[in-house]
Amino acid sequence: MTATDEQRLARVALTWLAEPGTRSVHALVERIGPAATLDLLLAGDAPERTLRSAVAARTAAGDARRVAAEALARAERLGARLVTPEDDEWPAPVGELRRLVLPDAARRVDVETDPPLCFWVRGGWPLDETLARSVAVVGARAATPYGSHVATELGYGLADREWTVVSGGAFGIDSAAHRGALTAGGRTVAVLACGLDRPYPMGNAALFDRIAETGLLVSEWMPGAEPLRPRFLIRNRVIAAATRGTVLVEAAARSGATQTLNRALGLGRPAMVVPGPVTSAMSVGGHEVLRERPYARLVTGVAHVLEEVGRIGYDLAPPARAAERPRDRLDDEATQVLEALPRRRALDLESVAARAGVDLRTAMRKLSMLEELELVVRRSDGGYALTPPDAAERGRRPS
Amino acid sequence: MTATDEQRLARVALTWLAEPGTRSVHALVERIGPAATLDLLLAGDAPERTLRSAVAARTAAGDARRVAAEALARAERLGARLVTPEDDEWPAPVGELRRLVLPDAARRVDVETDPPLCFWVRGGWPLDETLARSVAVVGARAATPYGSHVATELGYGLADREWTVVSGGAFGIDSAAHRGALTAGGRTVAVLACGLDRPYPMGNAALFDRIAETGLLVSEWMPGAEPLRPRFLIRNRVIAAATRGTVLVEAAARSGATQTLNRALGLGRPAMVVPGPVTSAMSVGGHEVLRERPYARLVTGVAHVLEEVGRIGYDLAPPARAAERPRDRLDDEATQVLEALPRRRALDLESVAARAGVDLRTAMRKLSMLEELELVVRRSDGGYALTPPDAAERGRRPS
């Protein structure tokens, strides 16, 4: 076994000893590498008591390295591959989970949110490239027809514009988003909370096969791993971190999907919510987020979503959230002068001053500044006019 | 005619010479009084050219004082009364329109937003008292069943909690809100954009009669005045200014109802939007406002609405937007200590320190502080426990 293989095997073994995201394990791996971390844990020297007992319980049940070797063999038979941070296709943005701190984190799943140690991947595309231009669409299993319709439209619209759709594998919103993307002939990624050979829910097995053909199936858990309940919540941090932004379509109050959105917010990624009828229980979660989290953004369709995620887009457009229109920076007098100008005709200096309620000198000074900012044009006859809208708005749009 | 009568008559005449809200007229009235303003205008000395020509056009058609006298007589026959700022029942908050400045105001209706000169009122309640605890519910004429349902529920819920509902007189959301309030046996106010003897739309005549019986019909326009199109937009500033807050239920993009909401925002009053399905054209206007105006607040029902308007409530509760929970002011270590305490049982000092990851001295110091803040209680056995939720949350709620 090469040194590299040993490190890879150790990463897999570590995900068996402790759930992905465990901060102390990740910190050790960063410091001393996977193999040494594994040795340390197996020697009973885990830095935390809870981790020590978890490791003890696991090792009583089997040999970590052998379990890992079997998982790798099983993956190979399955046509799945292991991707680690050492691989070219590792999606670097998940590394930002290192600095994720969730407000009021008390539950384990809100504290242990470190980056994945490895991914299991099924499907032909490189993982990093597929996720580079991706949006997560998440929401309730018990989606309403309205929610399913919206998720399908979003999935379709994103895929149609060559964005990868990322979601879980559940019924409801997850499935609707994937189906929309598949219908558009686009790439879609299902991030599962169990082994790739254990499609969960079973009813989505055919959907997962289609996704693996044209997109990717991804999991932090080794083949054979069970879809235990906490794993869905552990998995959600990856959906938030691997994508450019997360859209919540429908969710009951404080559900798993709102939790994914909170992770996106915690990472400073665009966190978007599609509103719905206030009479629908499935819209309560989204509306709650919109009311409570000032950075969550209401979106009504794919155009709004792209406005958010396009900001840090493929084309490396500069972040435009902070981009102001020149007129946002004007002082009061300049604003008065600007607003004194009628929409369709020019005025002479005296009229501008009179309408703006400022003296001639101020009017002249402010008009020069406004000319500078290309908000006002001076006509050949000496009159001042507003710059035609097309030209004036040019600076405002994210390209 | 007494001097008071002359001033009242002049106010009425002025609303006939120039549309309510005209800033130059209001400014003159404030400075020299209504009668002198009327003299000045009739003498052709209006300060603005557009106003001069409006006055000239009107006076060519009739004698302003005679028109006003006839209107007063007509109102008396109708059982309506004139209310002016000199009357006890004048609703003072509409005076804040004096300082309303709308962003990007270019249209006349967005500029000429000064307070009313007078109100015509039909119904038994004092105007000021009726509006003192009121919420505007506004929205589209072409409401969907969803919108009508929500508006009716809001109207009912507000009236049920003894808030006055204020709206226009249109079909759709306006009517639904009034009907909800009437069903609850509450007070509702229709602010019309025409004379009180010209029910518009005619199909709402019976509704207006019911409103006049248990609530109020209000207008800035004299009996006989026509419901001209711009008057609805002029009227909207009053709906926003006379109420504690405005809720938008359904609206097409950039419609009259969103304009009312923008006036509420301009006045610094709570501006609320009920979201809806993104697939509905009637929810586009509200979603747009929520996206574009950071101070617009998403509400899903009467509880949320009362949370907004209750802040500056009847009971003079202090504004509670800034009210923090004591725990918001804690430093990191105190937060850790607080969060180390389990929900339902007590811990001894050592366990608290261990779980919080702080040393014993720090734990003791922070626990004393938390006791001080009534977030933690010390048991007789020396254990520390969280204060039961009821007690801990007490300081948080606006009373």
Contacts between the chains, C-beta under 8 A, distances in Angstrom:
chain1	res1	chain2	res2	distance
A	104	B	339	7.8
A	106	B	339	5.3
A	146	B	277	5.8
A	146	B	279	7.0
A	149	B	279	6.9
A	150	B	278	6.2
A	150	B	279	7.2
A	274	B	278	5.8
A	275	B	275	3.5
A	275	B	276	7.0
A	275	B	278	6.6
A	275	B	283	7.7
A	275	B	287	6.5
A	275	B	290	7.8
A	275	B	298	7.4
A	276	B	275	7.0
A	276	B	276	7.4
A	276	B	277	5.8
A	276	B	278	7.5
A	277	B	146	5.8
A	277	B	275	8.0
A	277	B	276	5.8
A	277	B	277	5.5
A	278	B	150	6.3
A	278	B	274	5.8
A	278	B	275	6.6
A	278	B	276	7.5
A	278	B	300	3.9
A	278	B	301	6.3
A	279	B	146	7.0
A	279	B	149	7.0
A	279	B	150	7.2
A	283	B	275	7.7
A	284	B	300	7.5
A	287	B	275	6.5
A	287	B	298	6.0
A	287	B	300	5.3
A	290	B	275	7.8
A	290	B	290	7.5
A	290	B	298	5.0
A	291	B	297	7.3
A	291	B	298	5.4
A	291	B	299	8.0
A	291	B	304	7.4
A	294	B	294	7.7
A	297	B	291	7.3
A	298	B	275	7.4
A	298	B	287	6.0
A	298	B	290	5.0
A	298	B	291	5.4
A	298	B	298	7.5
A	300	B	278	4.0
A	300	B	284	7.5
A	300	B	287	5.2
A	301	B	278	6.4
A	304	B	291	7.4
A	339	B	104	7.7
A	339	B	105	7.3
A	339	B	106	7.6
A	343	B	106	6.0
